[in-house]
Amino acid sequence: MGSNPPEVDMSALVRRIGAFLRSPRGQQLVERGRRELARPENQAKLRRLAARLNSRRR
């Protein structure tokens, strides 16, 4: 038996994610994310993370 993971149908995955994001629960999570991202301390954390990831690439 091979150790390769089963092939993933990306279009099906994208459709499922889109359907979830349109659902009431998905809308709640999107709104929560927007509220969290509006907070200055979370923006600073995200900038630090992005800087760390960018420095690893070089």
All heavy atoms as TSV, in Angstrom:
chain	resi	resn	atom	element	x	y	z
A	1	MET	N	N	0.831	-1.193	0.000
A	1	MET	CA	C	0.000	0.000	0.000
A	1	MET	C	C	0.865	1.242	0.000
A	1	MET	O	O	1.856	1.325	0.706
A	1	MET	CB	C	-0.868	0.043	1.259
A	1	MET	CG	C	-2.051	-0.843	1.204
A	1	MET	SD	S	-3.187	-0.381	2.508
A	1	MET	CE	C	-4.480	-1.455	2.050
A	2	GLY	N	N	0.459	2.277	-0.752
A	2	GLY	CA	C	1.206	3.525	-0.797
A	2	GLY	C	C	0.898	4.390	0.417
A	2	GLY	O	O	-0.129	4.252	1.073
A	3	SER	N	N	1.809	5.280	0.704
A	3	SER	CA	C	1.615	6.162	1.845
A	3	SER	C	C	1.077	7.525	1.422
A	3	SER	O	O	1.017	8.437	2.230
A	3	SER	CB	C	2.923	6.338	2.602
A	3	SER	OG	O	3.884	6.904	1.740
A	4	ASN	N	N	0.703	7.672	0.151
A	4	ASN	CA	C	0.180	8.939	-0.327
A	4	ASN	C	C	-1.241	9.147	0.182
A	4	ASN	O	O	-2.032	8.213	0.233
A	4	ASN	CB	C	0.160	8.971	-1.857
A	4	ASN	CG	C	1.553	8.936	-2.436
A	4	ASN	OD1	O	2.510	9.313	-1.765
A	4	ASN	ND2	N	1.669	8.482	-3.665
A	5	PRO	N	N	-1.592	10.403	0.561
A	5	PRO	CA	C	-2.952	10.668	1.023
A	5	PRO	C	C	-3.924	10.542	-0.136
A	5	PRO	O	O	-3.545	10.699	-1.301
A	5	PRO	CB	C	-2.881	12.104	1.530
A	5	PRO	CG	C	-1.708	12.705	0.851
A	5	PRO	CD	C	-0.761	11.583	0.590
A	6	PRO	N	N	-5.185	10.248	0.155
A	6	PRO	CA	C	-6.165	10.150	-0.930
A	6	PRO	C	C	-6.311	11.499	-1.631
A	6	PRO	O	O	-6.117	12.556	-1.026
A	6	PRO	CB	C	-7.458	9.767	-0.222
A	6	PRO	CG	C	-7.245	10.096	1.213
A	6	PRO	CD	C	-5.778	10.035	1.451
A	7	GLU	N	N	-6.614	11.467	-2.905
A	7	GLU	CA	C	-6.766	12.686	-3.684
A	7	GLU	C	C	-7.966	13.471	-3.176
A	7	GLU	O	O	-9.012	12.912	-2.900
A	7	GLU	CB	C	-6.959	12.338	-5.160
A	7	GLU	CG	C	-6.885	13.528	-6.063
A	7	GLU	CD	C	-6.893	13.132	-7.513
A	7	GLU	OE1	O	-6.185	12.183	-7.864
A	7	GLU	OE2	O	-7.623	13.782	-8.272
A	8	VAL	N	N	-7.779	14.773	-3.035
A	8	VAL	CA	C	-8.847	15.629	-2.528
A	8	VAL	C	C	-9.479	16.368	-3.698
A	8	VAL	O	O	-8.772	16.947	-4.526
A	8	VAL	CB	C	-8.285	16.641	-1.512
A	8	VAL	CG1	C	-9.367	17.581	-1.028
A	8	VAL	CG2	C	-7.642	15.925	-0.349
A	9	ASP	N	N	-10.804	16.332	-3.753
A	9	ASP	CA	C	-11.525	17.071	-4.784
A	9	ASP	C	C	-11.652	18.514	-4.308
A	9	ASP	O	O	-12.510	18.840	-3.494
A	9	ASP	CB	C	-12.898	16.452	-5.010
A	9	ASP	CG	C	-13.673	17.142	-6.110
A	9	ASP	OD1	O	-13.140	18.072	-6.744
A	9	ASP	OD2	O	-14.836	16.751	-6.334
A	10	MET	N	N	-10.757	19.375	-4.789
A	10	MET	CA	C	-10.700	20.748	-4.298
A	10	MET	C	C	-11.969	21.533	-4.608
A	10	MET	O	O	-12.392	22.351	-3.800
A	10	MET	CB	C	-9.482	21.470	-4.873
A	10	MET	CG	C	-8.165	20.946	-4.345
A	10	MET	SD	S	-8.037	21.004	-2.549
A	10	MET	CE	C	-7.883	22.749	-2.291
A	11	SER	N	N	-12.587	21.289	-5.751
A	11	SER	CA	C	-13.793	22.053	-6.077
A	11	SER	C	C	-14.916	21.709	-5.096
A	11	SER	O	O	-15.679	22.585	-4.698
A	11	SER	CB	C	-14.232	21.804	-7.510
A	11	SER	OG	O	-14.543	20.438	-7.706
A	12	ALA	N	N	-15.004	20.457	-4.680
A	12	ALA	CA	C	-16.023	20.064	-3.699
A	12	ALA	C	C	-15.728	20.718	-2.356
A	12	ALA	O	O	-16.645	21.183	-1.664
A	12	ALA	CB	C	-16.071	18.553	-3.559
A	13	LEU	N	N	-14.461	20.770	-2.002
A	13	LEU	CA	C	-14.073	21.392	-0.735
A	13	LEU	C	C	-14.417	22.882	-0.742
A	13	LEU	O	O	-14.976	23.410	0.223
A	13	LEU	CB	C	-12.584	21.185	-0.491
A	13	LEU	CG	C	-12.015	21.752	0.793
A	13	LEU	CD1	C	-12.680	21.132	2.009
A	13	LEU	CD2	C	-10.514	21.508	0.843
A	14	VAL	N	N	-14.116	23.559	-1.835
A	14	VAL	CA	C	-14.410	24.989	-1.948
A	14	VAL	C	C	-15.915	25.221	-1.880
A	14	VAL	O	O	-16.374	26.162	-1.221
A	14	VAL	CB	C	-13.805	25.571	-3.241
A	14	VAL	CG1	C	-14.304	26.985	-3.511
A	14	VAL	CG2	C	-12.293	25.547	-3.167
A	15	ARG	N	N	-16.694	24.358	-2.524
A	15	ARG	CA	C	-18.159	24.493	-2.468
A	15	ARG	C	C	-18.674	24.323	-1.046
A	15	ARG	O	O	-19.548	25.064	-0.593
A	15	ARG	CB	C	-18.828	23.467	-3.384
A	15	ARG	CG	C	-18.844	23.867	-4.847
A	15	ARG	CD	C	-19.808	23.014	-5.652
A	15	ARG	NE	N	-19.556	21.580	-5.518
A	15	ARG	CZ	C	-18.719	20.878	-6.275
A	15	ARG	NH1	N	-18.041	21.474	-7.230
A	15	ARG	NH2	N	-18.566	19.590	-6.089
A	16	ARG	N	N	-18.129	23.344	-0.331
A	16	ARG	CA	C	-18.572	23.110	1.049
A	16	ARG	C	C	-18.213	24.284	1.952
A	16	ARG	O	O	-19.006	24.687	2.807
A	16	ARG	CB	C	-17.967	21.826	1.594
A	16	ARG	CG	C	-18.568	20.583	0.957
A	16	ARG	CD	C	-18.009	19.322	1.523
A	16	ARG	NE	N	-18.379	19.189	2.928
A	16	ARG	CZ	C	-17.935	18.240	3.737
A	16	ARG	NH1	N	-17.086	17.339	3.287
A	16	ARG	NH2	N	-18.322	18.181	4.984
A	17	ILE	N	N	-17.020	24.835	1.764
A	17	ILE	CA	C	-16.619	25.991	2.564
A	17	ILE	C	C	-17.533	27.179	2.253
A	17	ILE	O	O	-17.994	27.875	3.164
A	17	ILE	CB	C	-15.142	26.350	2.307
A	17	ILE	CG1	C	-14.242	25.258	2.888
A	17	ILE	CG2	C	-14.795	27.715	2.897
A	17	ILE	CD1	C	-12.783	25.372	2.502
A	18	GLY	N	N	-17.802	27.409	0.984
A	18	GLY	CA	C	-18.697	28.506	0.600
A	18	GLY	C	C	-20.085	28.342	1.187
A	18	GLY	O	O	-20.681	29.313	1.681
A	19	ALA	N	N	-20.599	27.117	1.165
A	19	ALA	CA	C	-21.927	26.862	1.740
A	19	ALA	C	C	-21.909	27.127	3.239
A	19	ALA	O	O	-22.851	27.707	3.792
A	19	ALA	CB	C	-22.361	25.424	1.451
A	20	PHE	N	N	-20.835	26.707	3.908
A	20	PHE	CA	C	-20.737	26.959	5.344
A	20	PHE	C	C	-20.703	28.458	5.637
A	20	PHE	O	O	-21.388	28.944	6.542
A	20	PHE	CB	C	-19.488	26.295	5.929
A	20	PHE	CG	C	-19.248	26.672	7.366
A	20	PHE	CD1	C	-20.038	26.155	8.371
A	20	PHE	CD2	C	-18.253	27.564	7.690
A	20	PHE	CE1	C	-19.841	26.527	9.687
A	20	PHE	CE2	C	-18.037	27.938	9.007
A	20	PHE	CZ	C	-18.842	27.418	10.009
A	21	LEU	N	N	-19.923	29.202	4.853
A	21	LEU	CA	C	-19.810	30.636	5.096
A	21	LEU	C	C	-21.129	31.368	4.869
A	21	LEU	O	O	-21.368	32.423	5.465
A	21	LEU	CB	C	-18.706	31.246	4.235
A	21	LEU	CG	C	-17.295	30.826	4.623
A	21	LEU	CD1	C	-16.291	31.390	3.630
A	21	LEU	CD2	C	-16.958	31.263	6.038
A	22	ARG	N	N	-21.990	30.821	4.035
A	22	ARG	CA	C	-23.309	31.421	3.815
A	22	ARG	C	C	-24.322	30.992	4.870
A	22	ARG	O	O	-25.382	31.596	4.986
A	22	ARG	CB	C	-23.825	31.070	2.420
A	22	ARG	CG	C	-23.109	31.827	1.319
A	22	ARG	CD	C	-23.737	31.587	-0.039
A	22	ARG	NE	N	-23.660	30.197	-0.460
A	22	ARG	CZ	C	-22.636	29.641	-1.100
A	22	ARG	NH1	N	-21.587	30.377	-1.392
A	22	ARG	NH2	N	-22.649	28.380	-1.441
A	23	SER	N	N	-24.003	29.965	5.644
A	23	SER	CA	C	-24.918	29.474	6.673
A	23	SER	C	C	-24.945	30.436	7.859
A	23	SER	O	O	-24.034	31.255	8.033
A	23	SER	CB	C	-24.482	28.090	7.149
A	23	SER	OG	O	-23.341	28.187	7.979
A	24	PRO	N	N	-25.973	30.347	8.703
A	24	PRO	CA	C	-26.023	31.222	9.888
A	24	PRO	C	C	-24.785	31.075	10.779
A	24	PRO	O	O	-24.233	32.079	11.249
A	24	PRO	CB	C	-27.285	30.764	10.621
A	24	PRO	CG	C	-28.153	30.188	9.551
A	24	PRO	CD	C	-27.201	29.560	8.567
A	25	ARG	N	N	-24.325	29.869	11.016
A	25	ARG	CA	C	-23.142	29.669	11.854
A	25	ARG	C	C	-21.897	30.261	11.195
A	25	ARG	O	O	-21.066	30.885	11.854
A	25	ARG	CB	C	-22.945	28.173	12.129
A	25	ARG	CG	C	-21.748	27.858	12.980
A	25	ARG	CD	C	-21.912	28.359	14.399
A	25	ARG	NE	N	-20.736	28.028	15.177
A	25	ARG	CZ	C	-20.145	28.883	16.014
A	25	ARG	NH1	N	-20.634	30.076	16.202
A	25	ARG	NH2	N	-19.070	28.521	16.673
A	26	GLY	N	N	-21.778	30.091	9.899
A	26	GLY	CA	C	-20.657	30.665	9.173
A	26	GLY	C	C	-20.676	32.186	9.239
A	26	GLY	O	O	-19.642	32.817	9.432
A	27	GLN	N	N	-21.854	32.775	9.115
A	27	GLN	CA	C	-21.982	34.225	9.210
A	27	GLN	C	C	-21.599	34.714	10.602
A	27	GLN	O	O	-20.965	35.760	10.746
A	27	GLN	CB	C	-23.407	34.668	8.871
A	27	GLN	CG	C	-23.745	34.550	7.407
A	27	GLN	CD	C	-22.909	35.477	6.566
A	27	GLN	OE1	O	-22.891	36.689	6.771
A	27	GLN	NE2	N	-22.183	34.918	5.605
A	28	GLN	N	N	-21.955	33.942	11.631
A	28	GLN	CA	C	-21.566	34.306	12.998
A	28	GLN	C	C	-20.049	34.312	13.141
A	28	GLN	O	O	-19.475	35.228	13.743
A	28	GLN	CB	C	-22.152	33.320	14.011
A	28	GLN	CG	C	-23.631	33.461	14.238
A	28	GLN	CD	C	-24.163	32.372	15.164
A	28	GLN	OE1	O	-23.467	31.386	15.446
A	28	GLN	NE2	N	-25.391	32.532	15.617
A	29	LEU	N	N	-19.403	33.287	12.596
A	29	LEU	CA	C	-17.942	33.206	12.699
A	29	LEU	C	C	-17.250	34.316	11.923
A	29	LEU	O	O	-16.254	34.874	12.382
A	29	LEU	CB	C	-17.450	31.844	12.216
A	29	LEU	CG	C	-17.736	30.674	13.153
A	29	LEU	CD1	C	-17.282	29.374	12.525
A	29	LEU	CD2	C	-17.038	30.882	14.481
A	30	VAL	N	N	-17.785	34.658	10.752
A	30	VAL	CA	C	-17.211	35.751	9.962
A	30	VAL	C	C	-17.333	37.057	10.736
A	30	VAL	O	O	-16.373	37.833	10.828
A	30	VAL	CB	C	-17.907	35.855	8.582
A	30	VAL	CG1	C	-17.551	37.151	7.884
A	30	VAL	CG2	C	-17.525	34.660	7.714
A	31	GLU	N	N	-18.494	37.298	11.324
A	31	GLU	CA	C	-18.699	38.532	12.083
A	31	GLU	C	C	-17.786	38.572	13.306
A	31	GLU	O	O	-17.210	39.609	13.636
A	31	GLU	CB	C	-20.164	38.667	12.499
A	31	GLU	CG	C	-20.481	39.968	13.182
A	31	GLU	CD	C	-20.097	41.198	12.369
A	31	GLU	OE1	O	-20.229	41.168	11.131
A	31	GLU	OE2	O	-19.633	42.180	12.982
A	32	ARG	N	N	-17.631	37.441	13.977
A	32	ARG	CA	C	-16.720	37.391	15.133
A	32	ARG	C	C	-15.294	37.707	14.703
A	32	ARG	O	O	-14.571	38.441	15.380
A	32	ARG	CB	C	-16.787	36.019	15.783
A	32	ARG	CG	C	-15.863	35.897	16.959
A	32	ARG	CD	C	-15.935	34.537	17.590
A	32	ARG	NE	N	-14.911	34.403	18.600
A	32	ARG	CZ	C	-14.518	33.255	19.109
A	32	ARG	NH1	N	-15.083	32.134	18.731
A	32	ARG	NH2	N	-13.571	33.208	20.005
A	33	GLY	N	N	-14.879	37.143	13.570
A	33	GLY	CA	C	-13.544	37.424	13.050
A	33	GLY	C	C	-13.350	38.896	12.750
A	33	GLY	O	O	-12.297	39.475	13.048
A	34	ARG	N	N	-14.361	39.517	12.169
A	34	ARG	CA	C	-14.269	40.955	11.875
A	34	ARG	C	C	-14.141	41.767	13.160
A	34	ARG	O	O	-13.351	42.718	13.226
A	34	ARG	CB	C	-15.492	41.412	11.088
A	34	ARG	CG	C	-15.479	40.948	9.657
A	34	ARG	CD	C	-16.577	41.609	8.845
A	34	ARG	NE	N	-16.469	41.181	7.470
A	34	ARG	CZ	C	-17.468	40.640	6.778
A	34	ARG	NH1	N	-18.652	40.485	7.318
A	34	ARG	NH2	N	-17.270	40.262	5.539
A	35	ARG	N	N	-14.935	41.408	14.176
A	35	ARG	CA	C	-14.852	42.127	15.462
A	35	ARG	C	C	-13.475	41.961	16.094
A	35	ARG	O	O	-12.893	42.920	16.592
A	35	ARG	CB	C	-15.922	41.615	16.440
A	35	ARG	CG	C	-17.301	42.163	16.189
A	35	ARG	CD	C	-18.231	41.897	17.362
A	35	ARG	NE	N	-18.177	40.540	17.868
A	35	ARG	CZ	C	-18.936	39.527	17.461
A	35	ARG	NH1	N	-19.828	39.718	16.517
A	35	ARG	NH2	N	-18.820	38.335	18.005
A	36	GLU	N	N	-12.963	40.731	16.075
A	36	GLU	CA	C	-11.649	40.479	16.669
A	36	GLU	C	C	-10.551	41.221	15.921
A	36	GLU	O	O	-9.624	41.753	16.520
A	36	GLU	CB	C	-11.346	38.982	16.698
A	36	GLU	CG	C	-12.203	38.192	17.670
A	36	GLU	CD	C	-11.946	38.543	19.121
A	36	GLU	OE1	O	-10.790	38.854	19.474
A	36	GLU	OE2	O	-12.906	38.521	19.905
A	37	LEU	N	N	-10.658	41.268	14.613
A	37	LEU	CA	C	-9.627	41.930	13.808
A	37	LEU	C	C	-9.680	43.450	13.952
A	37	LEU	O	O	-8.687	44.129	13.708
A	37	LEU	CB	C	-9.774	41.531	12.342
A	37	LEU	CG	C	-8.565	41.723	11.466
A	37	LEU	CD1	C	-7.345	41.038	12.057
A	37	LEU	CD2	C	-8.820	41.189	10.085
A	38	ALA	N	N	-10.805	43.973	14.366
A	38	ALA	CA	C	-10.932	45.417	14.566
A	38	ALA	C	C	-10.181	45.881	15.816
A	38	ALA	O	O	-9.911	47.070	15.967
A	38	ALA	CB	C	-12.398	45.819	14.667
A	39	ARG	N	N	-9.831	44.963	16.706
A	39	ARG	CA	C	-9.147	45.319	17.946
A	39	ARG	C	C	-7.657	45.561	17.659
A	39	ARG	O	O	-6.987	44.730	17.051
A	39	ARG	CB	C	-9.302	44.210	18.973
A	39	ARG	CG	C	-10.770	43.982	19.341
A	39	ARG	CD	C	-10.958	42.803	20.234
A	39	ARG	NE	N	-10.351	43.081	21.537
A	39	ARG	CZ	C	-10.233	42.173	22.487
A	39	ARG	NH1	N	-10.658	40.947	22.307
A	39	ARG	NH2	N	-9.675	42.497	23.636
A	40	PRO	N	N	-7.143	46.703	18.109
A	40	PRO	CA	C	-5.732	47.058	17.829
A	40	PRO	C	C	-4.736	46.013	18.327
A	40	PRO	O	O	-3.735	45.739	17.653
A	40	PRO	CB	C	-5.539	48.392	18.551
A	40	PRO	CG	C	-6.914	48.953	18.684
A	40	PRO	CD	C	-7.837	47.786	18.806
A	41	GLU	N	N	-4.980	45.400	19.479
A	41	GLU	CA	C	-4.018	44.413	19.987
A	41	GLU	C	C	-3.959	43.176	19.096
A	41	GLU	O	O	-2.900	42.577	18.918
A	41	GLU	CB	C	-4.311	44.026	21.447
A	41	GLU	CG	C	-5.663	43.401	21.686
A	41	GLU	CD	C	-6.773	44.383	22.018
A	41	GLU	OE1	O	-6.653	45.579	21.691
A	41	GLU	OE2	O	-7.781	43.936	22.603
A	42	ASN	N	N	-5.086	42.805	18.504
A	42	ASN	CA	C	-5.077	41.665	17.589
A	42	ASN	C	C	-4.411	42.025	16.262
A	42	ASN	O	O	-3.750	41.194	15.643
A	42	ASN	CB	C	-6.494	41.149	17.365
A	42	ASN	CG	C	-7.043	40.479	18.599
A	42	ASN	OD1	O	-6.299	40.007	19.451
A	42	ASN	ND2	N	-8.355	40.436	18.717
A	43	GLN	N	N	-4.573	43.269	15.825
A	43	GLN	CA	C	-3.887	43.706	14.610
A	43	GLN	C	C	-2.376	43.659	14.816
A	43	GLN	O	O	-1.633	43.238	13.928
A	43	GLN	CB	C	-4.328	45.119	14.243
A	43	GLN	CG	C	-5.760	45.191	13.778
A	43	GLN	CD	C	-6.220	46.615	13.517
A	43	GLN	OE1	O	-5.418	47.549	13.507
A	43	GLN	NE2	N	-7.507	46.781	13.303
A	44	ALA	N	N	-1.928	44.070	15.997
A	44	ALA	CA	C	-0.490	44.050	16.297
A	44	ALA	C	C	0.033	42.612	16.317
A	44	ALA	O	O	1.112	42.334	15.786
A	44	ALA	CB	C	-0.218	44.736	17.627
A	45	LYS	N	N	-0.732	41.702	16.911
A	45	LYS	CA	C	-0.325	40.285	16.947
A	45	LYS	C	C	-0.203	39.741	15.531
A	45	LYS	O	O	0.744	39.011	15.209
A	45	LYS	CB	C	-1.349	39.445	17.709
A	45	LYS	CG	C	-1.319	39.600	19.193
A	45	LYS	CD	C	-2.384	38.697	19.802
A	45	LYS	CE	C	-2.590	38.966	21.268
A	45	LYS	NZ	N	-3.668	38.133	21.824
A	46	LEU	N	N	-1.160	40.093	14.693
A	46	LEU	CA	C	-1.147	39.599	13.317
A	46	LEU	C	C	0.044	40.165	12.544
A	46	LEU	O	O	0.692	39.446	11.788
A	46	LEU	CB	C	-2.459	39.970	12.629
A	46	LEU	CG	C	-2.755	39.299	11.308
A	46	LEU	CD1	C	-2.713	37.782	11.428
A	46	LEU	CD2	C	-4.113	39.735	10.795
A	47	ARG	N	N	0.363	41.451	12.781
A	47	ARG	CA	C	1.534	42.035	12.117
A	47	ARG	C	C	2.817	41.344	12.553
A	47	ARG	O	O	3.704	41.089	11.740
A	47	ARG	CB	C	1.622	43.530	12.432
A	47	ARG	CG	C	0.740	44.369	11.547
A	47	ARG	CD	C	1.069	45.844	11.674
A	47	ARG	NE	N	-0.157	46.605	11.550
A	47	ARG	CZ	C	-0.922	47.011	12.559
A	47	ARG	NH1	N	-0.573	46.774	13.800
A	47	ARG	NH2	N	-2.020	47.676	12.333
A	48	ARG	N	N	2.925	41.035	13.850
A	48	ARG	CA	C	4.132	40.343	14.345
A	48	ARG	C	C	4.238	38.947	13.724
A	48	ARG	O	O	5.321	38.521	13.319
A	48	ARG	CB	C	4.115	40.245	15.869
A	48	ARG	CG	C	4.413	41.551	16.553
A	48	ARG	CD	C	4.686	41.382	18.036
A	48	ARG	NE	N	3.569	40.793	18.761
A	48	ARG	CZ	C	2.594	41.477	19.345
A	48	ARG	NH1	N	2.582	42.793	19.298
A	48	ARG	NH2	N	1.625	40.851	19.997
A	49	LEU	N	N	3.127	38.248	13.640
A	49	LEU	CA	C	3.126	36.912	13.039
A	49	LEU	C	C	3.533	36.987	11.571
A	49	LEU	O	O	4.361	36.204	11.103
A	49	LEU	CB	C	1.752	36.259	13.184
A	49	LEU	CG	C	1.572	34.924	12.490
A	49	LEU	CD1	C	2.514	33.873	13.081
A	49	LEU	CD2	C	0.133	34.452	12.591
A	50	ALA	N	N	2.967	37.950	10.840
A	50	ALA	CA	C	3.301	38.103	9.420
A	50	ALA	C	C	4.783	38.423	9.248
A	50	ALA	O	O	5.444	37.887	8.346
A	50	ALA	CB	C	2.441	39.199	8.792
A	51	ALA	N	N	5.326	39.260	10.120
A	51	ALA	CA	C	6.743	39.603	10.036
A	51	ALA	C	C	7.605	38.371	10.288
A	51	ALA	O	O	8.609	38.150	9.601
A	51	ALA	CB	C	7.080	40.704	11.032
A	52	ARG	N	N	7.229	37.562	11.273
A	52	ARG	CA	C	7.992	36.343	11.560
A	52	ARG	C	C	7.953	35.386	10.374
A	52	ARG	O	O	8.968	34.804	9.998
A	52	ARG	CB	C	7.399	35.634	12.784
A	52	ARG	CG	C	8.145	35.889	14.030
A	52	ARG	CD	C	7.698	35.086	15.222
A	52	ARG	NE	N	7.076	33.813	14.954
A	52	ARG	CZ	C	6.069	33.314	15.663
A	52	ARG	NH1	N	5.553	33.991	16.664
A	52	ARG	NH2	N	5.572	32.133	15.385
A	53	LEU	N	N	6.765	35.218	9.781
A	53	LEU	CA	C	6.645	34.304	8.646
A	53	LEU	C	C	7.429	34.814	7.449
A	53	LEU	O	O	8.049	34.028	6.735
A	53	LEU	CB	C	5.174	34.085	8.296
A	53	LEU	CG	C	4.351	33.335	9.335
A	53	LEU	CD1	C	2.888	33.300	8.943
A	53	LEU	CD2	C	4.881	31.931	9.539
A	54	ASN	N	N	7.405	36.122	7.222
A	54	ASN	CA	C	8.147	36.692	6.102
A	54	ASN	C	C	9.648	36.547	6.299
A	54	ASN	O	O	10.386	36.336	5.342
A	54	ASN	CB	C	7.781	38.154	5.896
A	54	ASN	CG	C	6.455	38.307	5.191
A	54	ASN	OD1	O	6.036	37.420	4.449
A	54	ASN	ND2	N	5.797	39.419	5.411
A	55	SER	N	N	10.112	36.670	7.531
A	55	SER	CA	C	11.553	36.554	7.769
A	55	SER	C	C	12.036	35.121	7.595
A	55	SER	O	O	13.187	34.893	7.276
A	55	SER	CB	C	11.910	37.072	9.167
A	55	SER	OG	O	11.388	36.218	10.159
A	56	ARG	N	N	11.175	34.154	7.786
A	56	ARG	CA	C	11.540	32.742	7.581
A	56	ARG	C	C	11.737	32.409	6.118
A	56	ARG	O	O	12.487	31.513	5.780
A	56	ARG	CB	C	10.465	31.822	8.138
A	56	ARG	CG	C	10.461	31.710	9.628
A	56	ARG	CD	C	9.447	30.689	10.057
A	56	ARG	NE	N	9.365	30.618	11.491
A	56	ARG	CZ	C	8.532	29.809	12.133
A	56	ARG	NH1	N	7.721	29.034	11.467
A	56	ARG	NH2	N	8.515	29.802	13.437
A	57	ARG	N	N	11.012	33.082	5.251
A	57	ARG	CA	C	11.077	32.791	3.812
A	57	ARG	C	C	12.407	33.158	3.202
A	57	ARG	O	O	12.828	32.594	2.220
A	57	ARG	CB	C	9.990	33.557	3.071
A	57	ARG	CG	C	8.632	32.997	3.220
A	57	ARG	CD	C	7.716	33.753	2.308
A	57	ARG	NE	N	6.336	33.354	2.482
A	57	ARG	CZ	C	5.369	33.818	1.744
A	57	ARG	NH1	N	5.622	34.680	0.800
A	57	ARG	NH2	N	4.135	33.413	1.951
A	58	ARG	N	N	13.047	34.152	3.750
A	58	ARG	CA	C	14.278	34.689	3.145
A	58	ARG	C	C	15.471	33.858	3.446
A	58	ARG	O	O	15.658	33.031	4.143
A	58	ARG	CB	C	14.508	36.100	3.640
A	58	ARG	CG	C	13.380	36.994	3.179
A	58	ARG	CD	C	13.511	38.359	3.774
A	58	ARG	NE	N	12.271	39.064	3.489
A	58	ARG	CZ	C	12.085	40.318	3.757
A	58	ARG	NH1	N	13.012	41.021	4.290
A	58	ARG	NH2	N	10.957	40.881	3.476
